[in-house]
Amino acid sequence: MFGISCLYLAVSGPGTGAVPVRQPSAEVWWSLKPVVRPALPEGAEANPVDRFINAELRACGVSAVGAADKTTLLRRAHLDLTGLPPSPAEQEAFLADTSADAYEKLVDRLLDDKQHAVRYARRWLDVLRYADADERMTAAPGIHLWRDWVINALHEDMPYDRFVQLQLTGRRANERTQMSATGYRSRKEPRPGDEFALGLLARGTGENPQDLAINAVDTVSTAFMGMTVGCAKCHDHVYDPVSQREYYAMKALFDPLVLRKITLAGAAELMESNKAMAEAEKRRAPLEKAVNDFAAPYRAKLREERLLMLPPEIQAVIRKPENRRTAGEQKIADDYFPVLRIDEDKLTGAMPEEARRTYEELRGRLNGVEVPRGPALPVFYTVETDPLREKEKSHVLISGDPSRPDLQNEVQPGWPFATAAAPPPDFRQGRIEAFTDWLTAPENPLFARVAVNRLWQWHFGGGLVKNPSDFGELGGRPSHPALLDWLAAEFVECGYSMRHMHRLMVTSDAYRRGSAAGAEFQESEQLDPADTLLWHFRLQRLEAEPVWDSLHAAAGVLDLQTGGRSFDIREGDGGRNRRREFFGNAGTGNLKRRGAYIVRGYSSSRDVTPDFLQTFDVDDGREPCPVRTRTVTAPQALFLMNSPEVDRACVQLAERLGREPEGGLPAAVDLAWRLVFSRLPSATEKAGALQYLENDAARLKELCWLMFNSDEFIYVR
């Protein structure tokens, strides 16, 4: 009898006919059905993950590759869990540990390491469209504090439901009263720094006030619900059970949010800054009055000339005192303000020569007053609910255009997939709070499924559902539906511990398999060439950040400091522009930090994301990035061959090889293999390297270059 995965293999190939246009009901589509914990298949495997995978392998007649050797597993686990290669000392310690649980102890140590949080924060921030800079993003200054919050949350193993709640509601998630098991109302105290979690929502602000709500819906729905509801902006979703009105009902949840700037300086810093500004203002005030008084008659004359050119009824409105205008009259006055504004060149052009010289002299004295220009006070942009906007009505937008609300099509706050039997939303504690309660509830079939599928994808190189952000019709069905539901149920029951799920996955036999399959697995290759059944470990190319980290770790210069602003790779360090501006989020200048801290973003007029990141398929943050594109291109090879980073790393590694090991060139070759490949060289490799060096230590740099340009360096086996 064939298992579900065998059926998946048969139908997952490309179709030949037209795609049927249909909209499945919420009661039918698999991802919207309740999660029911399935029984474990029979078997002797200790890890439940292997029970499900091996049952499908047996059902399909596919043989699995055996476990990888300890050296391969060590490098795989390190690069997967921390993004860093193991040091020579870590290699020796692991290989010397002959205990039965040596690998499990390794995994626990790596999961406890803060570098694991840096690694997986970078992956989560891809999904949540993090960017340091965007030409329309007001919240760029201080946005790195959101990244720091994500890193700290992952390091603390914050429960996933809390991780999401705080990014949608901030400190309010802690401040809300909750009924305890004893029947008393309890209130958790706000944690310092939790307001930085709201960088997720602040990131979405743009030129239009409605950008925040629209971007919030798109990001939250794909990241945490696994649904591409953005298709419903203009019309009902063609494939999934999301109507246009449901999309805008969800947008209405976020409509009252506005951006708020927080100055993060202490009382003493604020007092000093305010004092300096007040002293400067005191010196400027009389000069500003003199300039304005001198220009006033010329400005009034020009304004009156322009005003007389307007229709009499418009003149009457503009001449009326502002506090006596109606709302409609005020709008007319605002519309004509640009017409009546007097630019500086027009003002000086209306002055006689002598008056112009006097005016310019006054302006020169004003401009000569020095304004304090100390270091800018640190700021962070958060979001808050505007009580006035909360009272405004929300409408469907015609063709998704924020400037074209359909005033005849009002919507109430809500969300998709709510069944008719569900109670109406309770917005007494806030719209987003009510939505977050629904989103993160154990009964929500999407929340846990989507999360565990992402974790699986990051470990195994592909999700149980191929598209981790589309659990709708076009996203297809899972290859192992029972395993996915078991993992989702386990995630809920373990208190949404991401660390528990990481450990469960990477300690499975499926994860520990070798990646190379010999001739004896030819039949498995024919039955499952895409490795859908996970009969071997998939060869995976390092992403941009681990490439950067591995280069600098081998060279012995990698700075593992966590937190702080991003750094910019300038000309000669992988970037294109000599004068790249940072949109208000000045970099650190430390070019030896981890790749997770390299600046990224988008601008139509300049490069923000460095060439190095673009070459290795890093997204610019304009859209959520659930899976990075995997390309194999000439620029990637050219980076490893010719870039200043690699050349500098070769020099530094060669110096390290000449400095650290005792035992001459043979010891240097051993250390080189340890640092670059995380293993010792074979006898043949060592002999070849020594022959290449010709007893000349000066050739160590060229040997390092050869190693950095090998497949073994860039791929994880």
C-alpha positions in Angstrom: 0.0 0.0 0.0 1.4 3.3 -1.0 1.9 6.1 1.6 0.8 9.7 1.2 4.3 10.7 0.2 4.2 8.2 -2.7 1.0 9.9 -4.0 2.8 13.3 -3.5 5.6 12.1 -5.7 3.2 11.1 -8.4 1.2 14.3 -8.6 3.7 17.0 -7.6 5.3 17.3 -11.1 4.3 20.1 -13.5 0.8 19.9 -15.0 -0.1 20.2 -18.6 -3.6 21.6 -18.6 -5.0 25.0 -17.6 -5.1 25.7 -13.9 -8.7 25.5 -12.7 -10.1 28.6 -11.1 -11.9 27.6 -8.0 -12.2 28.7 -4.4 -12.1 25.9 -1.8 -14.2 26.3 1.3 -12.6 26.7 4.7 -14.0 23.3 5.7 -12.3 21.4 2.9 -8.7 22.7 2.4 -6.2 20.8 4.4 -4.4 23.7 6.1 -7.7 25.1 7.5 -8.7 21.8 9.2 -8.0 21.5 13.0 -4.7 20.1 13.9 -5.2 16.6 15.4 -2.1 14.8 16.8 -1.7 11.6 14.8 -0.6 8.3 16.4 3.0 7.4 15.9 3.7 4.8 13.2 5.0 1.5 14.5 8.8 1.3 14.7 11.8 1.1 17.0 13.1 4.6 16.2 13.6 6.7 19.4 12.9 10.1 17.7 9.2 10.4 16.6 10.3 12.3 13.5 12.0 9.1 12.2 8.9 7.0 12.8 6.9 9.1 10.3 9.7 9.4 7.7 10.8 5.8 7.8 7.2 4.6 7.5 6.9 6.5 4.2 10.3 5.2 3.0 9.2 1.6 3.6 5.8 2.2 2.0 7.5 3.6 -1.2 10.2 1.0 -1.3 13.0 3.6 -0.9 16.2 2.8 0.9 17.9 5.5 3.0 21.5 6.5 3.3 23.2 5.8 6.6 24.4 8.3 9.1 27.1 10.8 8.2 30.5 10.5 9.9 31.1 12.6 13.1 33.3 15.2 11.2 30.6 15.9 8.7 27.9 16.1 11.3 30.0 18.5 13.4 30.4 21.0 10.5 26.7 20.5 9.5 25.4 21.2 12.9 27.6 24.2 13.6 26.9 25.9 10.3 23.1 25.2 10.5 22.6 26.1 14.1 25.0 29.0 14.5 26.2 29.9 11.0 29.8 29.5 12.2 32.3 26.7 11.5 33.6 24.7 14.5 37.0 25.8 15.9 39.9 23.4 15.9 39.4 23.0 19.7 35.7 22.2 19.2 36.6 19.7 16.6 39.0 17.9 18.8 36.6 17.9 21.8 33.7 16.4 19.8 35.8 13.8 18.1 37.3 12.8 21.4 33.9 12.4 23.0 32.9 8.7 22.6 29.8 8.9 24.8 26.5 7.7 23.2 25.0 11.2 23.6 28.0 13.2 22.3 25.9 14.6 19.4 23.0 15.5 21.6 25.3 17.4 23.9 26.8 19.2 20.9 23.3 20.2 19.8 22.3 21.5 23.2 25.5 23.5 23.5 24.9 25.1 20.1 21.3 25.9 20.8 22.3 27.6 24.1 24.9 29.8 22.3 23.8 33.3 21.5 25.3 32.9 18.1 22.4 30.5 17.4 20.0 33.4 18.1 21.9 35.6 15.7 21.7 33.0 13.0 18.0 32.3 13.3 17.1 36.0 13.9 18.5 36.6 10.4 16.3 33.9 9.0 13.2 35.2 10.8 14.0 38.8 9.7 14.0 37.7 6.1 10.4 36.5 6.6 9.5 39.8 8.4 11.1 42.0 5.7 13.7 43.7 7.8 15.7 46.4 6.2 18.1 49.0 7.6 17.1 51.5 4.9 14.3 52.1 2.5 13.7 55.4 0.7 10.1 55.5 2.1 10.8 54.1 5.5 10.6 56.7 8.2 11.5 54.2 10.9 15.0 53.6 9.6 16.8 55.3 12.5 16.8 52.8 15.4 15.4 49.9 13.4 18.4 47.8 14.4 16.9 47.7 17.9 14.1 45.5 16.6 16.7 43.1 15.3 18.4 43.1 18.7 15.0 42.3 20.3 14.5 39.4 18.0 18.0 38.0 18.8 17.4 38.3 22.5 14.0 36.8 22.3 15.3 33.7 20.4 18.3 33.4 22.8 15.8 33.3 25.8 13.7 30.7 23.9 10.7 33.0 24.2 7.6 31.0 23.4 6.7 31.4 19.8 3.1 32.7 20.6 4.7 35.4 22.8 7.3 36.1 20.1 4.4 37.0 17.7 2.2 38.7 20.3 4.8 41.2 21.3 5.7 42.1 17.8 2.0 43.0 17.1 1.1 44.6 20.4 4.5 45.5 22.1 4.4 46.0 25.9 0.7 45.9 25.8 0.9 42.1 25.5 2.4 42.1 29.0 0.2 44.8 30.4 -3.1 43.2 29.6 -4.9 41.5 32.5 -5.4 37.8 32.1 -7.6 35.3 34.1 -5.4 32.9 36.0 -6.1 29.3 36.7 -7.3 30.2 40.2 -9.8 32.7 38.8 -7.9 35.9 39.7 -7.0 38.6 37.3 -3.2 38.7 36.8 -1.0 41.2 35.0 2.5 40.6 33.8 5.0 43.4 34.3 6.3 44.9 31.0 9.8 43.8 30.2 12.4 46.4 29.4 12.9 46.7 25.7 9.7 45.0 24.6 8.6 48.2 22.8 11.3 47.5 20.3 9.4 44.4 19.1 7.0 46.9 17.4 9.7 47.5 14.8 7.8 44.9 12.8 4.9 47.2 12.3 6.9 50.5 12.2 9.0 49.0 9.4 5.9 49.1 7.2 5.4 52.9 7.3 5.8 54.8 4.0 4.7 57.9 2.2 1.0 57.1 2.4 -0.7 56.9 5.9 -2.3 53.7 4.9 1.0 52.0 4.0 1.5 50.9 7.6 -1.8 48.9 7.7 -1.4 47.5 4.2 2.1 46.3 4.9 1.1 44.9 8.3 -1.6 42.7 6.7 0.7 41.5 3.9 3.6 40.6 6.3 1.6 39.2 9.2 -0.6 37.0 6.9 2.4 35.5 5.0 4.7 35.2 8.0 2.4 33.9 10.7 -0.7 32.5 8.8 1.0 31.2 5.6 -1.6 32.8 3.4 -1.0 35.2 0.5 -4.1 37.4 1.2 -2.6 40.3 -0.7 -4.3 39.0 -3.9 -7.6 40.1 -2.3 -6.7 43.8 -2.4 -8.4 44.2 -5.7 -10.9 41.3 -5.8 -11.9 38.1 -4.0 -9.0 35.7 -3.9 -9.2 33.4 -6.9 -8.0 30.2 -5.1 -8.2 30.7 -1.3 -11.2 31.4 0.9 -10.3 35.1 1.4 -12.8 37.7 0.1 -11.9 41.3 -0.7 -14.0 42.5 2.2 -12.2 40.1 4.5 -8.8 41.5 3.4 -10.0 45.1 4.2 -11.6 43.9 7.5 -8.1 42.7 8.4 -6.6 46.0 7.3 -9.1 47.8 9.5 -7.5 46.2 12.5 -4.3 48.2 11.8 -5.9 51.4 10.4 -5.7 53.3 13.8 -2.0 52.8 14.1 0.3 55.8 13.7 4.1 56.1 14.0 5.6 57.6 17.2 9.2 58.7 17.7 10.9 57.8 21.0 14.1 59.5 22.1 16.2 56.9 23.9 18.5 59.3 25.7 18.7 59.5 29.5 17.5 62.5 31.5 21.0 64.1 31.7 21.6 63.8 28.0 18.2 65.3 27.2 18.8 68.2 29.6 22.2 68.9 28.1 20.8 68.8 24.6 17.8 71.0 25.4 20.0 73.5 27.2 22.4 73.8 24.2 19.4 74.2 21.8 17.8 76.8 24.1 21.0 78.9 24.3 21.3 78.8 20.5 17.6 79.8 20.1 18.1 82.6 22.5 20.8 84.1 20.3 18.9 83.4 17.1 15.5 84.8 18.2 16.2 88.6 17.9 18.0 88.0 14.5 15.1 86.0 13.2 12.7 88.8 14.2 14.8 91.4 12.5 14.9 89.3 9.2 11.2 88.6 9.3 10.2 92.2 10.1 12.4 93.6 7.3 10.9 91.1 4.7 7.3 91.5 5.9 6.2 94.4 3.7 7.8 92.9 0.6 6.2 89.5 1.3 2.8 91.0 2.0 2.9 93.0 -1.3 3.8 89.9 -3.3 1.1 87.9 -1.6 -1.6 90.5 -2.2 -0.7 90.7 -5.9 -1.1 86.9 -6.2 -4.3 87.0 -4.1 -5.9 89.5 -6.5 -5.4 87.1 -9.4 -7.7 84.6 -7.8 -11.5 84.5 -8.1 -13.4 86.8 -5.7 -15.0 83.9 -3.8 -11.6 82.3 -3.2 -10.2 85.6 -2.0 -13.0 85.9 0.5 -12.2 82.5 1.9 -8.5 83.2 2.2 -9.0 86.6 3.8 -11.3 85.2 6.5 -9.5 84.5 9.8 -8.5 80.9 10.1 -10.5 80.3 13.4 -13.7 81.4 11.6 -13.4 79.2 8.5 -15.5 76.1 8.0 -13.9 72.7 7.4 -14.6 73.1 3.6 -13.2 76.7 3.6 -10.1 75.5 5.4 -9.5 72.9 2.7 -9.8 75.6 0.0 -7.2 77.7 1.9 -4.9 74.7 2.2 -5.2 73.9 -1.5 -4.2 77.5 -2.4 -1.4 77.7 0.1 1.3 76.7 -2.5 0.0 79.4 -4.9 0.4 82.1 -2.3 3.7 80.9 -0.8 6.5 83.4 -1.6 9.8 81.7 -2.4 13.1 83.3 -1.3 14.2 84.2 -4.9 10.9 86.0 -5.6 11.2 87.9 -2.3 14.7 89.2 -3.0 13.8 90.0 -6.6 11.1 92.4 -5.4 13.5 94.4 -3.2 15.5 97.4 -4.4 19.3 96.9 -4.6 20.1 98.6 -1.3 17.3 96.8 0.6 18.5 93.5 -0.9 22.0 94.1 0.5 20.6 94.9 3.9 18.4 91.8 3.9 21.3 89.5 2.9 23.4 91.1 5.6 20.8 90.3 8.2 20.4 86.7 6.9 24.2 86.3 7.1 24.3 87.3 10.7 21.4 84.8 11.4 23.2 82.0 9.7 26.3 82.8 11.6 24.8 81.7 14.9 26.2 78.3 15.6 23.7 75.6 16.2 24.9 72.7 18.5 25.8 69.8 16.3 26.8 67.1 18.9 26.0 63.4 18.3 22.4 62.9 17.5 20.3 61.5 20.3 19.3 57.9 19.7 15.7 57.3 18.6 13.4 54.5 17.9 10.1 54.6 15.9 7.3 52.6 17.4 3.6 52.5 16.7 0.6 53.4 18.8 -3.2 53.6 18.4 -4.5 57.0 17.5 -7.9 57.5 19.3 -9.2 59.8 16.5 -8.3 57.3 13.8 -9.9 54.6 15.8 -13.2 56.4 15.4 -12.8 56.8 11.6 -14.5 54.3 9.3 -12.6 51.9 7.1 -13.4 51.2 3.5 -12.5 48.9 0.7 -9.9 50.6 -1.6 -10.7 50.6 -5.3 -8.0 48.6 -7.1 -6.1 48.6 -3.8 -5.2 52.3 -4.3 -4.9 54.0 -0.9 -6.1 57.3 -2.4 -9.3 55.8 -3.7 -11.5 54.6 -0.9 -14.9 53.2 -1.9 -17.0 55.3 0.5 -20.1 53.1 -0.3 -18.2 50.0 0.9 -17.5 50.3 4.6 -15.9 47.4 6.4 -15.7 46.4 10.1 -12.5 45.1 11.7 -12.2 41.3 11.5 -10.1 38.6 10.0 -10.4 35.7 7.4 -11.3 32.1 8.2 -13.7 32.9 11.1 -16.5 30.3 11.1 -20.1 31.2 11.4 -20.2 29.4 14.8 -17.3 31.5 16.2 -18.3 34.3 18.7 -18.0 37.9 17.4 -14.6 39.5 18.0 -14.1 41.2 21.4 -12.4 44.5 20.8 -12.7 45.8 24.3 -8.9 45.5 24.9 -8.0 46.6 21.4 -8.4 45.5 17.8 -4.9 44.1 17.4 -5.1 42.5 20.8 -8.2 40.6 19.8 -6.7 39.6 16.5 -3.5 38.4 18.1 -5.5 36.3 20.6 -7.2 34.6 17.6 -4.0 34.3 15.6 -1.9 32.7 18.4 -4.6 30.5 19.8 -3.9 26.7 19.9 -7.1 26.2 18.0 -5.8 28.2 15.0 -4.9 25.5 12.5 -2.4 27.7 10.6 -0.3 29.2 13.4 1.7 26.2 14.5 1.7 24.4 11.2 3.3 27.4 9.4 5.9 27.8 12.1 7.1 24.2 12.3 7.3 24.0 8.5 9.6 27.1 8.5 11.9 25.5 11.1 11.9 22.3 9.1 12.7 24.1 5.9 15.7 25.9 7.5 17.2 22.6 8.8 16.5 20.3 5.8 16.8 22.7 2.9 13.1 22.5 2.0 9.8 22.5 3.8 7.2 19.7 4.2 5.1 22.3 2.4 7.2 23.6 -0.5 6.2 27.2 -0.2 6.4 28.0 3.5 4.4 31.2 3.2 1.6 29.8 1.1 -0.6 27.2 2.7 -3.4 27.9 0.3 -4.4 26.3 -3.0 -1.3 27.3 -5.0 1.0 26.2 -2.2 0.1 22.6 -2.7 -0.1 19.8 -0.1 2.5 18.6 2.4 4.7 15.7 1.5 4.3 14.3 5.0 0.9 15.5 6.3 0.9 13.3 9.4 4.4 14.4 10.4 3.5 18.1 9.9 0.4 17.7 12.1 2.4 15.8 14.7 5.1 18.5 14.8 2.4 21.2 15.0 0.7 19.5 17.9 4.0 18.9 19.7 4.9 22.6 19.2 1.7 23.6 21.0 2.1 21.0 23.8 5.7 22.0 24.5 4.7 25.6 25.1 5.8 26.8 21.7 9.4 26.3 22.5 11.4 26.8 19.3 14.5 25.4 20.9 12.6 22.1 21.7 11.6 21.9 18.0 15.1 22.6 16.7 16.5 19.9 18.9 13.8 17.4 17.9 14.5 18.0 14.2 18.3 18.0 14.2 18.7 15.0 16.5 16.6 12.9 14.1 18.2 10.1 12.0 16.8 11.9 8.9 18.9 15.0 9.7 22.0 12.9 10.4 22.0 11.0 7.1 24.9 11.3 4.8 24.5 13.5 1.6 26.5 11.2 -0.7 24.7 8.2 -2.2 26.7 5.4 -3.8 25.7 3.0 -6.6 23.7 0.9 -4.1 21.2 3.7 -3.9 20.5 3.9 -7.6 17.0 2.6 -7.2 16.2 5.2 -4.5 17.6 7.9 -6.8 15.2 6.7 -9.6 12.2 6.5 -7.3 12.7 9.8 -5.5 15.2 12.1 -7.4 14.0 15.2 -5.6 14.6 13.6 -2.1 11.0 14.3 -1.1 11.1 11.3 1.2 14.3 12.5 2.8 16.3 9.3 2.1 19.6 11.4 2.1 20.6 14.8 3.4 20.4 17.5 0.8 23.6 19.2 -0.3 23.1 22.9 0.7 25.2 25.9 -0.4 26.1 28.3 2.3 24.1 31.5 2.4 25.8 34.9 2.2 26.1 35.5 5.9 27.8 32.1 6.7 30.2 32.7 3.8 31.2 36.0 5.3 31.5 34.5 8.8 33.4 31.5 7.6 36.0 33.6 5.8 36.6 35.9 8.8 36.5 33.0 11.3 39.2 31.1 9.3 41.3 34.3 9.2 40.9 34.6 13.0 39.4 38.1 12.9 35.6 37.6 13.2 34.1 39.8 15.9 31.3 37.9 17.6 29.9 40.9 19.5 26.1 40.9 19.3 23.7 43.9 19.1 24.1 47.4 17.7 23.8 49.1 14.4 24.5 47.5 11.0 27.8 48.2 9.2 28.2 49.2 5.6 30.6 47.6 3.2 32.0 50.6 1.3 34.1 50.9 -1.8 36.8 48.3 -1.9 34.8 46.2 0.6 32.2 44.7 -1.7 30.0 47.8 -2.4 29.6 50.0 -5.5 29.2 53.5 -4.2 32.0 55.5 -2.6 29.5 57.8 -0.8 26.7 55.5 0.3 24.4 57.3 2.7 22.7 55.3 5.4 19.2 56.9 5.5 19.7 58.0 9.2 21.0 54.7 10.5 24.7 55.3 10.6 26.8 52.2 10.5 29.4 51.0 13.1 32.4 51.0 10.8 33.5 47.6 12.2 33.8 45.4 9.1 34.7 42.3 11.0 31.4 41.6 12.6 29.0 38.8 11.6 27.3 39.0 8.2 23.9 39.3 9.9 24.8 42.9 10.7 25.7 43.9 7.2 23.4 46.8 6.0 20.6 45.9 3.6 17.7 47.8 2.1 16.5 49.5 -1.0 16.6 52.8 -2.8 15.8 53.6 -6.4 18.6 56.2 -6.6 21.5 54.4 -4.9 22.8 51.0 -3.8 22.0 50.1 -0.2 22.5 46.3 -0.1 26.2 45.7 -0.9 27.2 43.7 -4.0 28.3 40.8 -1.9 24.9 40.2 -0.4 23.2 40.7 -3.8 25.6 38.2 -5.4 24.7 35.6 -2.9 20.9 36.1 -3.2 20.1 38.2 -0.2 16.7 40.0 -0.6 16.5 43.8 0.0 13.5 43.7 2.3 10.9 45.2 0.1 8.8 42.1 0.4 8.7 39.2 2.9 11.3 36.6 1.8 10.3 33.1 3.0 12.9 31.4 0.9 16.0 32.9 -0.7 16.5 32.3 -4.3 19.3 29.8 -4.9 21.4 30.8 -7.9 24.7 29.5 -9.2 26.3 32.4 -11.1 29.6 33.7 -12.3 29.6 36.7 -9.9 29.6 34.3 -7.0 32.7 32.6 -8.3 34.3 35.9 -9.1 33.7 37.1 -5.6 35.6 34.1 -4.2 38.4 34.6 -6.7 38.9 38.3 -6.9 37.1 40.2 -4.1 39.0 42.3 -1.5 37.4 40.4 1.3 38.7 37.0 0.1 42.2 38.5 -0.7 42.4 40.0 2.8 41.1 36.8 4.4 43.8 34.8 2.5 46.5 37.2 3.8 45.3 37.0 7.4 44.8 33.2 7.3 48.3 32.7 5.8 49.7 34.9 8.6 47.8 32.8 11.2 49.1 29.6 9.7 52.7 30.9 9.9 52.1 32.1 13.5 50.0 29.5 15.4 51.0 25.9 14.7 54.2 24.3 15.9 55.7 21.9 13.5 56.4 23.9 10.3 54.4 23.6 7.1 53.0 20.1 7.8 51.3 21.5 10.9 50.2 24.6 9.0 48.5 22.4 6.4 46.7 20.5 9.1 45.5 23.8 10.7 44.4 25.1 7.3 42.2 22.1 6.7 40.8 22.5 10.2 40.0 26.1 9.8 38.5 26.0 6.3 37.0 22.5 6.0 36.6 21.6 9.7 38.6 18.4 9.3 42.1 17.1 8.9 43.4 16.5 5.4 43.8 13.0 4.0 47.3 11.7 3.4 46.9 12.4 -0.3 45.6 15.9 0.3 48.4 16.7 2.7 51.1 15.4 0.4 49.6 17.4 -2.5 49.5 20.6 -0.4 53.1 20.2 0.8 54.2 19.6 -2.8 52.4 22.8 -3.9 54.0 24.8 -1.1 57.5 23.6 -2.1 58.7 24.3 1.4 58.0 28.0 0.8 55.8 29.6 3.5 55.1 32.6 1.2 52.9 30.3 -0.9 50.5 29.8 2.0 48.4 32.7 0.8 47.8 30.9 -2.6 47.0 27.7 -0.8 44.3 29.5 1.3 42.9 31.0 -1.9 42.6 27.6 -3.5 40.8 26.3 -0.4 38.3 29.2 -0.2 37.5 28.6 -3.9 36.7 24.9 -3.4 33.2 23.4 -3.4 33.9 21.9 0.1 34.1 25.4 1.6 30.9 26.8 0.0 28.7 23.7 0.5 27.4 21.9 3.6 27.3 18.1 3.2 
